[in-house]
Amino acid sequence: MTCSVWRPYCQMKIAPPPMPISATEGCELIGTNGERWIDGMASWWSACHGYNHPHVRSAVTRQLERMPHVMFGGITHEPAERLADRLAALAPGDLNHVFFSDSGSVAVEVAMKMAIGHWRRRGRTSRTKFLAFHNAYHGDTTGAMSLCDPQRSMHARYSDAITQQYHTPLPRDTDSIELFHRTLEQHADCIAGVFVEPLVQGAGGMRFHDVDTLVRIRDACRQHDVLLIADEIATGFQRTGKMFAVDHTVDLADPVVPDILCLGKALTAGTMSMAVTLARSHVFESFYDDDPSAALMHGPTFMANPLACSAANASLDLFEQNDYDLTGIECVLRERLSPLQKHDNVVEVRCMGAVGVIQFREPPNMQQVQDELVRRGVWLRPFGDCLYTTPPLCISREQLSTVCDAMVHAALETQPVGA
Ligand SMILES: *Cc1c(COP(=O)(O)O)cnc(C)c1O
């Protein structure tokens, strides 16, 4: 294996070598000697329909033969037009304006520029900051990094080099609700928007909250007239049991419709890097003017890449054709992981849709945990104090049970680091 690769989130000096994978099939990763592992991560939440799905593969192959890429400045193409229409139709409310980019972090940067630009056009030029929550994760680029939890995230070490934003705990009890409102009120002059990962905070700690919290955040944004920006890069495309996590509010009298919505990860069914930022009409209209300088000045080179758009369109076809049993997946996760709930070293086992999390009091040696999982034919990447799975939505009951049983065994058989 080459040693010229600088690997992600990795202390190159001491990390064990990465696992070489040479093929994928269904829900499995295939090693260079034909060994197979069930991918309980769906490649960082992205391979929602499993790997090498024939429908996605043939759509991308056809697109590859016709037109792999073309610039998006002054040019358009059918795969992008069709995808934008379909995403606008799927997203709640009037989230009808779709801006393409090449990764989730960039979609977050675009959302920040949309929000700042929106207020600038309305004369509120001091509104250039954001409020985000403790344990938040919004990406790795510098703007997105500034939104991540300032203490607990892996970006803490860059804190003196990035923009300072406002961070509060999620408003879930009397004190945190009070602090959230007070922060918004005191800094309403400089806050352009509130960023939230609805219902599931991902890479910042795999924490869950609820519809009431989401509604409370929306109501506060309304009250203080700041934008609500939902980062559904991880939670989108049925991960939490509904197409989008905000869809858990559809049955309320006043459902939550964020002003801006970011999607990525599963957007192309794990095939290619692409993300989108959707804006509601009132945000879009702030930029809609005879004045050219009022335009949104952003445009990645590979914006709306036709291969990625064709993969995303094929993925949406599959969501239309398949009725994934997310309730069933959640039940299996609950049933198989809950025995750990009573374990002394387990803070909590939590499951929502196709997300299952074991949070430890004293984290075990995660390398040992991972080695044990791999021995049992399962690929997961535990981090911090959590061992979690976000499997492909098409995972079979049997495969899911194998993943969960491996998690339970690995958790029980591995000693806490401190022990
Ligand atoms: C993964 C993720 C991002 C960043 O997406 P990339 O494609 O890795 O840049 C942003 N926000 C959330 C919630 C994510 O899970």
PDBQT file of the ligand as one rigid body, heavy atoms in Angstrom, charges set to zero:
ROOT
HETATM    1  C1  LIG A 501     -21.068  15.202   7.019  1.00  0.00    +0.000 C 
HETATM    2  C2  LIG A 501     -21.732  16.442   7.475  1.00  0.00    +0.000 A 
HETATM    3  C3  LIG A 501     -21.359  17.702   6.972  1.00  0.00    +0.000 A 
HETATM    4  C4  LIG A 501     -20.205  17.886   6.012  1.00  0.00    +0.000 C 
HETATM    5  O1  LIG A 501     -20.396  17.230   4.797  1.00  0.00    +0.000 OA
HETATM    6  P1  LIG A 501     -19.121  16.869   3.882  1.00  0.00    +0.000 P 
HETATM    7  O2  LIG A 501     -19.729  16.319   2.632  1.00  0.00    +0.000 OA
HETATM    8  O3  LIG A 501     -18.318  15.878   4.653  1.00  0.00    +0.000 OA
HETATM    9  O4  LIG A 501     -18.386  18.141   3.665  1.00  0.00    +0.000 OA
HETATM   10  C5  LIG A 501     -22.054  18.804   7.421  1.00  0.00    +0.000 A 
HETATM   11  N1  LIG A 501     -23.066  18.687   8.303  1.00  0.00    +0.000 NA
HETATM   12  C6  LIG A 501     -23.462  17.499   8.799  1.00  0.00    +0.000 A 
HETATM   13  C7  LIG A 501     -24.605  17.436   9.749  1.00  0.00    +0.000 C 
HETATM   14  C8  LIG A 501     -22.796  16.341   8.408  1.00  0.00    +0.000 A 
HETATM   15  O5  LIG A 501     -23.163  15.155   8.922  1.00  0.00    +0.000 OA
ENDROOT
TORSDOF 0
